[in-house]
Amino acid sequence: MAVAAGCVVATLTADPSWAVQRPDPRPAAQPAQLSAPARPSNSDLEVVRLDPDPAPPGGTTTVHAFVANLGPETTASPFTITVVLPKGVTAQGPFFPTDCADLGDGHVVRCTFGPGLKEGRSATALVPVLLSPDLQLGTLTGGSVSVFSPDDRNERNNRQSFDIRVVETAAG
C-alpha cells in the first residue's frame, strides 16, 4: 500500500524491515576454509637488546626479551621468543606471559605469542633468573634472545645477545 505524505511516497510492507531476507553477499565458507591458517603477513620482527639489571652472586634479576614489529603489516601468525641463559644462571618462574615454559634444564625458556602484533608495537617476555652463588664478579656473556615467525621476512635481526653484570651485594 502506498501512502502520500507531502511530497514523499513511502511503501509499507506487512513484515517489519528486519524480517526482510536479503541474500548474503559473502559466499558460504567451506569446511576446509574454516581450518585453513591465515596467510602469513609481511612483517619484520626484531629483537631489541636489553641487558638485565646487575645482580650479586646468588641474587636475582629479570631478562626482558623485547621484540618489535617493524611492519609494514600486523602479524597474522603466532611467533615464538626463545631465551637462552648464560652459564651460572637459571630460570626461576613465574614467567610472563604465563604460557612461557622452561625447556627442562633451566637454561632455555620458550614463550609463544598469538597473532595480531601491529606494526610499530612490541611484545615482551619476562624471565626471572637466579645467579649461582659461586659466580665471580664481572660480566656473564652467552645469553641470547631470538624470535621466530613464519611472517618474518628479515631474519638478520631475529637474535640479540645480552650480558649480565655480576656485582657486589649492596650494603644494607
Residue pairs with C-beta under 8 A, 6 or more apart in sequence:
1 11
1 12
2 9
2 10
2 11
2 12
3 9
3 10
3 12
13 20
37 77
38 76
38 77
38 115
39 76
40 76
40 77
40 150
40 151
41 73
41 74
41 75
41 76
41 77
41 151
42 72
42 73
42 151
42 153
43 69
43 70
43 71
43 72
43 73
43 74
43 75
43 76
43 117
43 119
43 149
43 151
43 152
43 153
44 69
44 70
44 71
44 152
44 153
44 154
44 157
45 67
45 68
45 69
45 70
45 75
45 79
45 117
45 147
45 149
45 151
45 152
45 157
45 158
46 67
46 68
46 69
46 70
46 147
46 154
46 157
46 158
47 65
47 66
47 67
47 145
47 146
47 147
47 157
47 158
47 159
47 160
48 66
48 67
48 68
48 122
48 160
49 160
49 161
49 162
50 64
50 66
50 162
51 162
51 163
51 164
51 165
52 61
52 62
52 63
52 64
52 129
52 162
52 164
53 61
53 62
54 61
54 164
54 165
54 166
54 167
55 61
55 131
55 164
55 165
55 166
55 167
56 131
56 166
56 167
56 168
56 169
56 170
57 131
57 132
57 133
57 134
57 135
57 136
57 137
57 166
57 169
58 130
58 131
58 132
58 133
59 130
59 131
59 169
60 92
60 128
60 129
60 130
60 131
61 128
61 129
61 131
61 164
62 126
62 127
62 128
62 129
63 83
63 85
63 126
63 127
63 128
63 129
63 143
63 145
63 162
64 124
64 125
64 126
65 81
65 83
65 111
65 124
65 125
65 126
65 127
65 145
66 122
66 123
66 124
66 145
67 79
67 81
67 117
67 122
67 123
67 124
67 145
67 147
68 120
68 121
68 122
69 75
69 117
69 118
69 119
69 120
69 121
69 122
70 119
70 120
70 154
71 119
71 120
72 119
73 119
73 151
74 115
74 116
74 117
74 118
74 119
75 115
75 116
75 117
75 149
75 151
76 115
76 151
77 115
77 149
77 150
77 151
78 112
78 113
78 114
78 115
78 149
79 112
79 113
79 117
79 123
79 147
79 148
79 149
79 151
79 152
80 110
80 111
80 112
80 113
80 147
80 148
80 149
81 110
81 111
81 112
81 113
81 123
81 125
81 145
81 146
81 147
82 108
82 109
82 110
82 111
82 145
82 146
82 147
82 148
83 91
83 108
83 109
83 110
83 111
83 125
83 127
83 143
83 144
83 145
84 107
84 108
84 142
84 143
84 144
84 145
84 146
85 91
85 106
85 107
85 108
85 109
85 127
85 129
85 143
86 140
86 141
86 142
86 143
86 163
86 164
87 140
87 142
88 131
88 132
88 134
88 135
88 140
89 107
89 129
89 130
89 131
89 132
89 140
89 143
89 164
90 106
90 107
90 129
90 130
90 132
91 102
91 106
91 107
91 109
91 127
91 128
91 129
91 130
92 128
92 129
92 130
93 100
93 102
93 128
94 128
95 101
95 102
95 109
95 111
95 125
95 126
95 127
95 128
96 124
96 125
96 126
97 111
97 113
97 125
99 111
99 112
100 109
100 110
100 111
100 125
100 127
101 109
101 110
101 111
102 108
102 109
103 109
103 110
109 125
109 127
111 125
113 123
117 123
129 164
131 140
131 164
131 166
135 166
136 166
137 166
137 167
137 168
138 165
138 166
139 163
139 164
139 165
139 166
140 163
140 164
140 165
140 166
141 161
141 163
142 161
143 161
143 162
143 163
143 164
144 159
144 160
144 161
144 162
145 159
145 160
145 162
146 158
146 159
146 160
147 158
147 159
148 158
152 158
